[in-house]
């Protein structure tokens, strides 16, 4: 059975025109090398359908401590040839080390009972949200009591998680894993965004540039 960890590394990038293939090759090498590190449990690369930056690499680990382990850090100081080539064409980068807040323990989505044997989903949405400090309690309550229960009931929604960023821009990360982009076309998706509590929350939070981004997986998950 595939395990799902409590740590997530989100790496987003844009590249110069004409350097897209190098970026794709570099992401695959980047992920393949890191999958060999103890405690790394899954990874996948993605390209944007909507939002920005264009390219996304995700690494799921037992905990955030894996991303600070000796073997993981050693790879950053000695990049592979594909990684190095991709970096030369990079024009923008967002790197976030994230610790899972919701759910409190790894859990399968009720609508997708086979999620424990599945890798990272074919389509994901990453939201990078700025929440005022004095509104955190309200935001956390909305997420756990209003937003999450509605989203987790949607057919095709694999998992729905929220993270605190321990390294990177000071945002709250909201992460949706879906079987396809059609999940967002359901009436239930729109209804979840139309509740009174959702309206209040939208009045005070702010999305980071390019957020939310919707991404389709490149190739198979690891």
Secondary structure, DSSP 8 states (H G I E B T S, - for coil): -----SEEEEEEEEE-TT-HHHHHHHHHHHHHHHTTSTTEEEEEEEEEEESSSSEEEEEEESSGGGGGSHHHHHHHHS--HHHHHHHHTEEEEEEEEEEEEESSS----TT-TTGGG--S-SEEEEEEEE--GGGHHHHHHHIIIIIHHHHHTSTTEEEEEEEEEEESSS-EEEEEEESSGGGGGSHHHHHHTSSHHHHHHHTT-EE-TT-SEEEEEES---
